[in-house]
Amino acid sequence: MTNQGSLNKSPIFTKSFTINFLVNFIVYLCMYLLLVVIAGYSKQAFDASDSLAGLVVGLFIVGSLIGRFATGKFVNQIGPKRLLFIGLIALIITQLLYFIDGSLAFLIFVRLINGIATAVVTTATGTIAAYVTPVNRKSEGISLFSLSLVLGTAIGPFLGMLLITKYAIDLLFIICVILGILGLIISLFIKVDFEVTNNKTETNVIDKPRFSIHQFIAKEAIPVAVIMLLIGVTYASILTYLQAFALERHLVTAASYFFICYAIASLITRPIAGRLMDDKNENIIVYPAFIHAFPFICMLNFKLSKLVNITCWCLPRFRVWKFIICNAIYCDKSLTPD
């Protein structure tokens, strides 16, 4: 009874978990700090069309996808901590490139490689989170770790939309560089027990092909990944033009503070959701979240009062992020460690 009780009380917020949490928060803060304003900046600075402004935003996500595919297999070879260090250095370098006054094509290129660097870091932090979280509190731990993403997606757009109305976008670039350097420094104190594999052994050369799609995609994760892709496309399209939407509806201030309200709501409910998944299963959160989000997304098409508009922005984001995190936990439980 004593041993079982001590297992149930395994701490989640250890030193390494907390630092990894902060690094992940910093990365997503930088990402979303620019995400909601970069489309407007490209239209203003380079006279870009709506479609090209959307491309500036979208290629960051394409870069993130490339980074995920390219670096996933290297986690086992060099370890997540070293990968995190490399990714943070690359992130700082790509953030410095924003200061170069170039063309729209150069900005698109910077967005692409900045997305790749961001994906390298988040791949590493996600792996570290899985290894430093107690096994018997996996769902709760991952749910709590996901709060770093929630805070980044809330505070980032809030600061971005607030600062861009008073200052030049260069201030946002400076903030991103400073945060990147801070993340690099504190990442040095992360400790994670991870056994690096040697892929150059004779056994691996014989048994494993040099390239296989199964190195990147697990069939168990495909159904959930497709659903998450559709949800991600929906929300990315809304978030990309949120600044223009808020200006059109005269809701700039309300749109900024919405993200803070959303973060507070998530901070309150996310730990509860994690415990429910540990005690029950993922379905108790997934289906209600998906059903509740749909009608509020539809209501965004109508010109309603400020309060209703804010509610329509807040509730579906709140529910869908629950849906995404639940499915991420499901995938983590379904897949093998390698």
Sequence and secondary structure as in RCSB ss.txt:
>XXXX:A:sequence
MTNQGSLNKSPIFTKSFTINFLVNFIVYLCMYLLLVVIAGYSKQAFDASDSLAGLVVGLFIVGSLIGRFATGKFV
NQIGPKRLLFIGLIALIITQLLYFIDGSLAFLIFVRLINGIATAVVTTATGTIAAYVTPVNRKSEGISLFSLSLV
LGTAIGPFLGMLLITKYAIDLLFIICVILGILGLIISLFIKVDFEVTNNKTETNVIDKPRFSIHQFIAKEAIPVA
VIMLLIGVTYASILTYLQAFALERHLVTAASYFFICYAIASLITRPIAGRLMDDKNENIIVYPAFIHAFPFICML
NFKLSKLVNITCWCLPRFRVWKFIICNAIYCDKSLTPD
>XXXX:A:secstr
 HHHHHHHT  S  HHHHHHHHHHHHHHHHHHHHHTTHHHHHHHHH   HHHHHHHHHHHHHHHHHHHHHHTTHH
HHH HHHHHHHHHHHHHHHHHGGGS   HHHHHHHHHHHHHHHHHHHHHHHHHHHHHS GGGHHHHHHHHHHHHH
HHHHHHHHHHHHHTTTS HHHHHHHHHHHHHHHHHHHTT         TTSHHHHHHS S  GGGT  GGGHHHH
HHHHHHHHHHHHHHHTHHHHHHHTT HHHHHHHHHHHHHHHHHHHHHHHHHHHHS THHHHHHHHHHHHHHHHHT
TS   HHHHHHHHHHHHHHHHHHHHHHHHHHHHHS   
